[in-house]
Amino acid sequence: MNALVDVSFFPRAAKPLTSYRKFWAARFGTAPHLPMSRAEMDKLGWDSCDIVLVTGDAYVDHPSFGMAVIGRMLEAQGFRVGIIAQPDWQSAEPFRAMGRPNLFWGVTAGNMDSMINRYTADRKIRTDDAYTPGDMGGKRPDRAAIVYSQRCREAYKDVPLILGGIEGSLRRIAHYDYWSDKVRRSIVVDAKCDLLLYGNAERALVEVAHRLAAREPIERITDVRGTAFVRRTGDESRLGWFELDSTSVDEPGRIELHINPYQTTAEQAAGQGSTCNQAGAALVQVATTTDSIATNAFSIRATGQKSLQNLTVSDVQPMHFMVNPALSGKLKVPPRQRSVIRLPSYEQVKADPVLYAHASRVLHLETNPGNARALVQTHGEGVVARDVWMNPPPIPLTTAEMDYVFGLPYARAPHPVYADEHGSHDGATKIPAWEMIRFSINIMRGCFGGCTFCSITEHEGRIIQSRSEDSIIQEIEDIRDKVKGFTGTVSDLGGPTANMYRLGCKSPEIEAACRKPSCVFPGICQNLGTDHQPLINIYRRARALKGVKKILIGSGVRYDLAVQSPEYVKELVQHHVGGYLKIAPEHTESGPLSKMMKPGMGTYDKFKALFDKYTLEAGKKQFLIPYFIAAHPGTTDEDMMNLAIWLKKNGFRADQVQSFYPSPMATATAMYHTGRNPLRGVHREVQSADETVDVVRGDKRRRLHKAFLRYHDASNWSLLREALKAMGRSDLIGNGKHHLIPTWQPLADDGDQSARKKNSLASDAKVTSRAGQPAAKPQQPVKGRLLTQHTGLPPRDTGAKRSASKPLPGLQKKLSNR
């Protein structure tokens, strides 16, 4: 299976990244860091930049940061690339710092959507930003891609503007905006960009850059996959396309007659009006002639043209079957590469939730690079109407191209401008996002899980793009030998998931034709290869390297795939778990799980059994950390209650909980906005209960769902008592072990103390014990102690009495022996 991914249909249609002739500026060589100022340009001998990239993140020259990958890729093509990172957006002056770009602006909000980066799921402003030196918030504007685009236009209005990054990818069509609670236009219209590159954009950007360098006007660059733009009325390239209405996408196509497997050759020939032998052929001809004469005789008598007696064989004419003109258009299938699907307009989806859900469904059906068609959506009415045109998704990179991208000369460190007085990035100017991935390796891209709340598939695609084993080992050696502060521990070998490396469809033909949104829901597809041996080989080879003491797996493990390979689970558990392993069942109940497209808890139980077995064999003390989501579309109050009961039964106490966050363009966001289920088809009149979704709206109900996840927190007990009584489940209120919450309430609880002090609801509140006496201050986190979102362990000792939140004695005893 491993080799099949590299020989799929997709790479054959794309021009290799390394096949372009380098731009003349390649003579300047490679920069230690891409320049961020005129002074750095002067040191490199540049008089100008060919391309200037604007980003909302601090510039870290590492392959996990999008701007570094794009910048180094363009540099490898011979272009001079400058970076303006986190500029002051109050005026256009900071955007003129590096002069006028010779070719184009490249704009992105950063590695995260700027709104998700700035606001919590409850729409509260965050005080931190992991992509900023010192973890400081407020260094980028809301809707940064739009603001930066406006300032670039003000600085040099005649320079082509190309928008990219995840913020652009998730807003390429009219989309529901959670923060304003309304449907917004495509970001192509709002940012007024010349071209939007969505997804991983190396292939598209290299092609566009070389075409612009060849003096091709950007208005004519309309045929690049993975791009979106406003299609002009007089654009000749719009001719020759077959336009389809989006309502036809879910309609059944032409039915082909099945061949009878038991039909003999003679019967097949007879069905076609012929025979297999000469004698039979003569009889068939005579019979055919006789029938024709009889048929014509009837016609002649009716018309009075010629009597039967005077009719001869020469008068017989062959019968011709003509296509019904009314059906001719339906029988012809236009070529997919020249087909464009017209979605409902922005005005329509804004006013009609049903059409919004329909448009979302069609968009997600057209995401496979092997069969996706172009999409078009009108914005505006009358003379101001504009078509936003979206070409099919980009062709995934081959393994050789992935190795090329990750083998570029990254400094693997933040730009020196962020260093402190000692030249270090570990003090007050430390960038948390870089610190997190400083010693990690990205081994693949993409995800075929299709989780409806996740944006990975919409951005990176569902085709797994994997690096070679040699490339991964080379990067580990580079970290060992070149990265300051490496102590022998690699923090992660993963990507969007930990264990989809080199997994994919067994058949390239099926892969190119498939339109399923997920390869693992409702069960693992029979055509999906689940061989984990290539990943096992990398683990073994990596930890055998000299100077490497430990290889940890920090990416989330897709446990429904892992159970298909017990050998992988054994390898993972016994060698690559640092005490805790995070996995994401997300919920325990079938209702929300079906809306998430996640497996049931039976698969979790299988994985846990393997995890416990191999942990015991290794003689270690290790724990699974399950993640859950509150308030996801399709979740009832009873579902959350049942999840809370499961958590208590299994001894889990969530330190932090995550509420559903409606990110732009996700399928679950369409459910949240419309109350419809695009996974089941969308109809004007509801035809089944599966087409509607229970949406959790309002602060009170969202708080309730979060409270069920933190059933052990005394500050939630009054809310839970009220809800349980209303649900007729007062039997869960009591002081026994089988009860969910107690009947009594402390005089003053210790609040919602979370691992992140800045987000703690009671970080500044006075804490008292049950007796009303001032309690000890909350214990501060101890250096070296691991804090996780869901520890599954008793809370830290805050000094409050245990009656409000009883620990698990057995588990506490185990921990004290560690």
Steps between C-alpha positions, in 0.01 A plus 500: 500500500779742584622533145150549363471847648797616296362368170146635530338683211547844654874567464498409130290804411722756670827661403774411755613780729862449400441516125486880467793700375626717784441873494809711429526624861612154609855633461463674838497164674329391820430741786568392863153638578266664252544878548254704704654846444686716248821456698483123460430541128811716467713233668375248246573738213136544401366822359140375516284199579326303230237384749404639841312272738278651771405278793320531833749267670848570622749377240640162607713335234365151561304262270204502740440870427324573172685818413837330545400217265363738237794738531766228475314335212494825300864565589590156365332600173739795475284784631600761759250474782449739789272459801296758689390325819228636730510855361323792663180507295393850606659647187658390172847627592630173656399325179738720303798400715649267239408699194279411209486127418604430140249216451231479769390525862440175687258548791394263777350539847741234630494136605165555673184674400529846655155485660557159656840620615348807669170371645393200706204279415295727729608805297723630778827669409809294566783666686770292332623414151730200464636630168625829650823562695425505871159337442345845467152542356381780275789500254272434202164649403169318480451356149869561443503380140254772397673776696847410371368487143356850533827639630698332222274665245552836667875453500538395133161471333628376162681193640309170460368367830484127573323379812570168671506317832232323697294816552464538126443127442207482740334813363524444128121488457215674680529369855337521841698723735457394863631826646252726320232227482431559133601375156791694355614533141793310354828643623598538134242777477565658841881501469489604134790266427598411145539134583428277800706184548325249724642189659871419505603743230856408399404363160263781408726775633808383313306490173343842556833655599676379185214613278502846657880509460443429130287819490168319467222726636345356814154552349579222254612250760166324540590137436708412807356234729449601861422863417195723533438839341233737375416398144470806280212530256717542193740219594532276195628210710149457640387372160484127434382407849193286565302661780298272728247600760604390848163334558596234246803383701298269728271373221566149369684492170436296188428133576718259305347160416663211680642220287343158561793289626322180384436620145654281231679633194214391276244677722708815505525495120128436466429796724701716260311364194781270383613141543818304555477282184452569133184291461343674791603836358308425182190405696526814707533708185193338345302542817607859531408569138162334541423698815608819328276426201207436729567819692530704184189334358300624797643846447423487129141398550460782744643756262384352173842534339550144358310175514641191665505313170729758339740519801853366437803443717667805349223713646594397855703761689694440826341629819685785675452582869514871575585651839213683662601870487343553841736245652815568300642741757454250782669214318822689437735530795732802473867442581570563868813703426287752309197495730415771750228473763305816575429528871214709638605863513625680808168681533313169484707312759493803727122509498424127486659252746387206287694631200799566725500138618463387137794712386713364785418143400590561135827668594609201710401256226736680263822466700667195347771620258430196283141593411419843645341755270537877506249701702357845438293721728348837418545790740279803451205567274443690179789701358718441808468121485835318504580132467747350747659211313670212683715259304528136615733422795876482443670176403665348812877497522689181429737352756796643309342847503424472872865415563600801291275737698619378840862485387526872427763694702291603799681662792255316731490800732324837535643798317786667693291815540304320775808402701562647845815679611676164529405396148260241636134428425433324829426797723237773489498489119431128476241405240284222652395349166864461399591360840231237458626376161867583551606134516212347306487349151211529255489172308183542293212725395129457454229301676233266367311488832249763389402613852230759441628746762856499365648715223803287415329324210365826356851648507753218450272253321417138573777345291792414728829649381792327669872562517756228444663323790843635409372858495350463848814344645712776344289766672537326837876501453491869408311578822748296699802669346385856434214606726603670821358346817437150369539253787425178317118502503300541178164640610295367209508296180163574348282752324125557488483148647770276641429185304377571147852491358493335156141386541270537204276327252608158373387591149609820320193475278263485796689776677462732202127429470395489866267768636461376859566769762680252726697179453438386858132580564263331566769232482841461344463477121589161355719677244708681763843361577572495874853360502698679775828322426666801327428709810632228729819490295549877542446478876758225534755666276455840666550384856808303394675821395800599704422792729123438494374389841125511456248536216163623625175510304325830563249490213159346565478127426215387279417201716246341262789457255749402769296198614538360149871458578561364853872497422489876454314549828762291677783700343329827589410412859826338601741750344333831410261602779625741762255399771193638324355434154229725363222366282171660401180296527323841522182343642343177622152525346401400147300819430786749512753243373300453180502879444875509565572194282692340786510130601308366797638424843536133415810588300632706791455200730697279259784749489499545877522123546807489275647806671461350847632163387821633349549750782483215751742291294748788499466546876410868464237732644334677210158655450269578210382859472161512320379828354132593482301783342206673662208661315570342161203506258290189550572482875204491735508574871448128562804423286716725717354349815590151378851620416538639853389167644759323285771739614424441867472125453844493336661742744568793265496861616550752224731784592393704196211442263446610145168620364418461133655784301321567165795559268421632150403246233498193728205264456415522870487879464240459227302284744534765769380779272220319318381220729529267200729203446693532170637148549155354431395716209305823509136539396260788526249280678656285772468137393656327801605576857865460399481818293454726802751573775454603863711817524636615835451876507500759774748555778292317762474175309865511391600552864287202597674274251840615624384449858420135429861449387616660828247326721758491783530880518288632787434824313293298250290304749212744535461520122516121468245443779252727328554326166484146639173574678353645179613188312339270756835363616500602864626149573847625396501754785627360827798437718578144394770379266242419234365855497626761256488804729435544874194650663698757698679810378819643656468850644768617258655268247846525356377618164593379160873463541649403165848415388511833315488762769413778256174327406406398855166637610619521859862590452453821698212388719529450874506129576342368820450158644167331572512630857519857369858556611757638254666213321856472385585659170479271198816303453711640220604266217829332578777511240525165330144396587296422191171687465255361247155593388349175626732340753263229611660559839393679820524881487801677646488560874353847539484496878123467502338213689452176314129486568432728206701296256607156615808347338534148382702339784626202300624710215648758736696225670638381169613850413675550832715200423619638167 
